Amino acid sequence: MHSERRWGPRVDVDLAIRLELRDGRTTVARLRNVSVSGALIECAEELPAFTTLRVEIPASARVPAPIQMGARVVRAEHPYLGVEWRDLAPDTFVNLLSAPA
């Protein structure tokens, strides 16, 4: 059982995203749920805890403008990654949390 690190309500989503790693590699993934402090990401790439990355959410019907947020892996249970945001959430991301699915 993992201790809960995130605060704020979690919102279930199913969004295609791109992860940019510090070494310049990128990989596609799916955002499964989000909160103001972190997210659950499904990803084929195995990344260890403490990996820093950038999460890129492309513009879509639900996301009016692309969103980029720095993150750090805090839990890695392949194929899922628990990440915490490294930056304050931009308004477009906060709006995503409050919008109906």
N, C-alpha and C positions, 0 to 999 in steps of 0.2 A: 504494500500500500504506500503510495507516495503522498507526501505532505503537499497541501495546496499552496502554491506560491503566487498564483494570480489573484488580483482583486478586481472587483467589478464583475458584472454579469457576463457570462459567456454567451455568445451568439453563434448558433450553428450556421455555417456557410458551406458552399461548395464552389470555390473559385479557383480557376487555373492561375498559377503564379509562376514566377521565375526566381530562383535563388542565385545570387551572385556571391561567390566565395572570395576570400582574400587573395587567393593565388590567381584570380582572374577567370577561373572556370565558372560556368553557369550550368544550371540544371533546372528542369521543369518539375513542378510539384503541385499539390492541391492544398489549399487552405481549407481546413475542416471546421474549426471553430476559433473565435477570436474574442479577446477582451481588451480593455484599455492597457493592460500590462503584459499581454502575451498572446500566444496562439498555439494551436495544434496543427502541424503540417504533416501531410502524407507525402513521402518522397522515396523514390527507388534508391537514391544515393545514400550510403551509410555514412553519417557524420557523427563524430564523437562529441560528447558533452564539452562545453566551453568553446566550440567552434563559433567564430564570429562570421556573420554574413549579412547580406542586404536582401530584403524581401521586396520584390517588385510586383505590385498588383496592377495589371493593365487596365486601361479604361474599358468599360463595358456598359450595358444598360443599367447595371446596379452601381457602378463606380464611374462617375462622370469625368474624372481626370485620373491619370496614372498616379499611383501612390508608391513611394519608396520609403522603406523604414529599416534602420539598422536593428539587428537582433543578435542574440547569443543563445546557442543551444544549451538548455538547462536539463533536458532529459532526452535520451536517445534510446528508443525501443523500436528498432527497425520493423516496419517501414515508417514509424511515426517519430516526429521530433517535437518536443515541447520547447518553445522559444520564449524568451522575454525580450521586450522591446528595449532598445538602447537609447532611443530618443523619445521625446514627447510626441504623442500621436497628433498628426495634422488634422485639421478640421474635417477634411474629406473622409478620413478614416473614422473619426468619431461619429460622423453622420451615417456611415455604413453600419455602425453598431446600433444606432437607434432606428434605422429604416426597417420596415417589415420585409421579410424574405420574399 
